[in-house]
Amino acid sequence: MSAPAAAEGGMITMIVQFLPFVAIFVLFYFLLIRPQQKRAKEHMAMVTGVKRGDTVVLSSGMIGKVTRVEDSEAMVEVAQGVNVRVVKTMIAEVRNRTAIAANDAKA
């Protein structure tokens, strides 16, 4: 076997050995990294769209109504007369303002 043919065979072997690592990275990208980036983008859009009067769920699980919105913080009323200042990124969910729970409906 000549020297160039041996070098070419070594290069192919190296590529074949490296191929599973590339495949694993591509798999991780499409199954983990890309969906997480999409969720983060949606969360930032939700947080920037928070406005006064929205009902929000905080990351601690508390539910309250937004009374004031600033650049990076929001004032949330968690009970009547109890306002809590929270960082906007800690808002886990924005609920519909018009939604009324079944036990709160008045007949």
C-alpha positions in Angstrom: 0.0 0.0 0.0 1.4 3.4 -0.9 1.8 6.3 1.6 -1.0 8.5 0.1 -3.5 5.5 0.2 -2.6 4.7 3.8 -3.1 8.4 4.8 -6.4 8.5 3.0 -7.5 5.3 4.8 -6.5 6.8 8.1 -8.5 10.0 7.4 -11.6 8.0 6.6 -11.3 5.9 9.8 -10.9 9.1 11.8 -14.1 10.6 10.2 -16.1 7.4 10.8 -15.0 7.5 14.5 -15.9 11.1 14.8 -19.3 10.8 13.1 -21.2 9.4 16.2 -20.2 12.5 18.2 -21.6 14.8 15.5 -24.8 12.8 15.3 -25.2 13.1 19.1 -24.7 16.8 19.0 -27.3 17.2 16.2 -29.7 15.1 18.1 -29.2 17.2 21.3 -29.7 20.4 19.3 -33.0 19.3 17.9 -34.4 17.6 21.0 -33.1 19.9 23.8 -31.5 23.1 22.8 -33.8 24.4 20.1 -37.1 23.7 22.0 -35.6 25.4 25.1 -34.7 28.5 23.1 -38.2 28.6 21.6 -39.8 28.4 25.1 -37.4 31.2 26.4 -38.4 33.4 23.4 -42.1 32.8 24.1 -41.7 33.5 27.8 -39.9 36.8 27.1 -42.7 37.9 24.7 -45.3 37.0 27.3 -43.4 39.0 30.0 -42.9 42.1 27.9 -46.6 42.0 27.0 -47.8 42.1 30.6 -50.1 45.0 31.3 -52.1 46.5 34.1 -55.1 44.4 35.0 -53.7 41.1 33.9 -54.0 38.1 36.2 -50.6 36.4 36.6 -49.2 33.3 38.2 -45.8 33.9 39.8 -43.1 31.3 39.8 -43.8 30.7 43.5 -47.4 29.7 42.6 -49.1 32.8 43.9 -51.8 34.3 41.7 -52.4 38.0 41.6 -53.5 41.0 39.6 -50.9 43.4 38.0 -51.4 46.9 39.3 -48.3 48.6 37.9 -45.7 47.7 35.3 -42.2 49.1 35.1 -39.2 48.2 32.9 -38.1 45.1 34.8 -40.5 44.9 37.7 -44.3 44.7 38.2 -46.5 45.4 41.2 -48.8 42.5 41.8 -51.8 42.5 44.2 -51.9 39.1 45.8 -54.6 39.9 48.3 -56.9 42.9 48.8 -54.5 45.7 49.8 -51.4 43.6 49.6 -49.1 44.6 46.8 -45.9 42.7 46.0 -43.1 44.0 43.8 -41.8 41.2 41.6 -39.2 40.9 38.9 -41.1 40.4 35.6 -39.1 37.4 34.6 -40.5 35.5 37.6 -44.0 35.6 36.1 -44.7 32.1 35.0 -48.0 32.5 33.3 -50.4 35.3 32.2 -54.0 34.2 32.6 -57.0 35.7 30.8 -58.5 38.7 32.5 -62.1 37.6 31.7 -61.7 34.0 33.0 -63.8 33.4 36.1 -63.4 30.3 38.2 -66.5 28.2 38.7 -66.6 28.7 42.5 -66.3 32.5 42.1 -69.3 32.8 39.7 -72.3 34.6 41.2 -75.8 33.5 40.5 
